[in-house]
Amino acid sequence: MAITELTIDRARWGTSALLNKDGTMCCLGFLSKACGVPDEWMLNVSFPRRGWASEFDVNIEFVRLDVYARSPADAAKINDSNEYSKEQKETMLIDLFARNGITLSFIGEHRSE
């Protein structure tokens, strides 16, 4: 079943890795987790692995995203950029995911830095 909705918890939203040691995840980390990728596979990994689809019987949506205009790379660039505010990143990611058939939403408050 394809993922059509994804929610990012602002308190757990981070940069640099799908899953960081502090428990934060980038946008592709939230997507990978929703697809069933185990935490231990995502820890300190900067980008989803294509091989995950064949190693696990999971719905790897980012493989579908990769077909459309380099979307995973675009998502990572937006997520990790220092050029945009958090609000700008949210708007850009919502648009990018929508172009790929996924309704992205953000909940909660940003963690203090």
C-alpha positions in Angstrom: 0.0 0.0 0.0 1.5 3.4 -1.0 2.0 6.1 1.6 -0.2 9.0 0.8 0.2 10.9 4.1 3.2 11.6 6.2 3.5 13.5 9.5 6.7 15.1 10.8 6.9 15.8 14.5 8.8 19.1 14.7 10.3 18.1 18.1 12.0 15.1 16.4 12.9 16.8 13.1 16.6 17.2 12.5 19.2 17.2 9.8 22.2 15.3 8.5 21.0 11.7 9.0 17.9 9.6 8.6 18.2 9.0 12.3 20.6 10.8 14.6 21.9 9.5 17.9 19.7 12.1 19.7 16.6 10.6 18.1 16.0 13.3 15.6 15.3 12.4 12.0 15.5 14.2 8.7 12.4 14.3 6.4 13.6 11.2 4.6 14.1 9.5 7.9 10.4 10.0 8.8 9.5 8.6 5.3 11.8 5.6 5.7 10.4 4.9 9.2 6.8 5.1 7.8 8.0 2.6 5.1 9.1 0.1 7.8 12.8 0.6 7.7 14.2 -0.4 11.2 15.9 2.3 13.3 19.2 0.4 13.3 19.4 0.6 9.5 18.8 4.4 9.6 21.2 5.4 12.4 23.8 7.8 11.1 22.9 7.1 7.5 22.5 10.2 5.4 20.4 8.8 2.6 18.0 5.9 2.0 19.6 2.8 0.4 18.1 1.3 -2.8 18.9 -2.2 -1.5 16.5 -1.9 1.4 13.5 -2.6 -0.9 14.9 -6.1 -1.7 16.2 -6.9 1.8 12.9 -6.1 3.6 9.3 -6.6 2.5 8.6 -2.9 3.0 6.9 -0.3 1.0 9.9 1.9 0.0 8.3 5.1 -1.1 11.6 6.9 -1.7 12.3 4.5 -4.6 9.1 5.9 -6.2 10.2 9.4 -5.3 13.5 8.9 -7.0 11.8 8.5 -10.3 10.5 12.0 -10.2 12.9 14.9 -10.6 15.6 13.8 -8.1 13.1 14.4 -5.3 15.0 12.6 -2.5 18.1 14.6 -3.3 16.0 17.7 -3.4 14.3 16.8 -0.1 17.7 16.3 1.5 19.0 19.6 0.2 16.0 21.5 1.5 16.0 19.7 4.9 19.7 20.2 5.6 20.0 23.8 4.2 21.0 26.7 6.4 19.7 29.1 3.8 16.0 28.7 4.7 14.1 29.2 7.9 12.2 26.2 9.4 9.0 27.7 8.1 10.4 28.0 4.6 11.7 24.4 4.7 8.3 23.2 5.8 6.6 24.9 2.9 9.1 23.7 0.4 9.0 20.1 1.6 5.2 20.1 1.7 5.2 21.2 -2.0 7.9 18.6 -3.0 6.1 15.7 -1.3 2.8 16.8 -2.8 4.2 16.7 -6.3 5.0 13.1 -5.5 1.5 12.2 -4.2 2.2 12.4 -0.5 0.4 14.9 1.8 3.1 16.1 4.3 2.1 17.8 7.5 4.1 19.0 10.5 2.9 18.8 14.1 4.1 20.1 17.5 6.6 22.7 18.4 10.2 22.9 17.3 12.8 21.7 19.8 15.0 24.4 21.4 18.4 24.5 19.9 
